[in-house]
Amino acid sequence: MRYYFLKLTIVIAIFTAGYLLLTGVSKASTMSDENYIIDLNPEITIAPQTHLQDVKGISDVRQGVINGNGFAVEQGFDYIFGLNDFVFSLSPLIIDYGPFSPTNPVTRLQNLSINVGSAFSYAVGATEDHELMLQNGKTIIIPSTTCDDGLCSNEFASGWSNPLTFGFGYSCKALAGSDCVIKNSGDFMEFPNQIDSDNLENVMSGTGSDKIKKSEIIYKINTATTQPKGLYSNTVTYIAVPGY
């Protein structure tokens, strides 16, 4: 009986976006036609960030109202939501299968958690540096699975339950929210491969309507009896991007 060891290292990268409030001055001007005259006087000053006041979770940066005969012009910006941190975490960061034997599929679980904060949307993408590779044997790999029907890829999920279907793949189970790209239990996908110049593919994405997002990443590996024994490894990188 052959035994294998698999060590999967997870790398997290988070890209954040936000906005910058600028302090500046807009010169007053007069607008008119035969029906109205609006005289914006004196100068209107755009509020700096330090002037924000948080009231019941809403930042009100209105700087006043210019009233005229039949009209009112509000200065500033109505109801800009205060910014809360976007937080992304994975646990554990190293997936270690220990010893396993051919034709006996093994799975390991990893928790992925996101607090969307003030973001309106988000996406978490993943990619691997290469297929599972035998250390000191750069041409020997455990290939990515193509699932039972031979159709799954890094873009399409499919079922994988046959113990004679070999390879390495992942699935996603939503624990809080419903944002996993893989929707059906038992479906798996390949990770995009950097060596093949594959594009980053999302494992989760959604809106900020539910602030807390949690999922379970399911890693699965199964090998044939002809697979050379040894220590195999690769690195999977997750990139979380909030949208504002």
Secondary structure as GFF3:
##gff-version 3
##sequence-region A 1 244
A	DSSP	beta_strand	4	14	.	.	.	ID=ss1
A	DSSP	beta_strand	24	26	.	.	.	ID=ss2
A	DSSP	beta_strand	30	32	.	.	.	ID=ss3
A	DSSP	beta_strand	37	39	.	.	.	ID=ss4
A	DSSP	beta_strand	44	46	.	.	.	ID=ss5
A	DSSP	three_ten_helix	49	51	.	.	.	ID=ss6
A	DSSP	beta_strand	54	55	.	.	.	ID=ss7
A	DSSP	beta_strand	58	59	.	.	.	ID=ss8
A	DSSP	beta_strand	64	68	.	.	.	ID=ss9
A	DSSP	beta_strand	71	75	.	.	.	ID=ss10
A	DSSP	beta_strand	80	81	.	.	.	ID=ss11
A	DSSP	beta_strand	87	91	.	.	.	ID=ss12
A	DSSP	beta_strand	94	100	.	.	.	ID=ss13
A	DSSP	beta_strand	106	115	.	.	.	ID=ss14
A	DSSP	beta_strand	121	128	.	.	.	ID=ss15
A	DSSP	beta_strand	132	134	.	.	.	ID=ss16
A	DSSP	beta_strand	137	142	.	.	.	ID=ss17
A	DSSP	beta_strand	158	159	.	.	.	ID=ss18
A	DSSP	beta_strand	167	176	.	.	.	ID=ss19
A	DSSP	beta_strand	187	188	.	.	.	ID=ss20
A	DSSP	beta_strand	201	207	.	.	.	ID=ss21
A	DSSP	beta_strand	212	222	.	.	.	ID=ss22
A	DSSP	beta_strand	231	243	.	.	.	ID=ss23
###
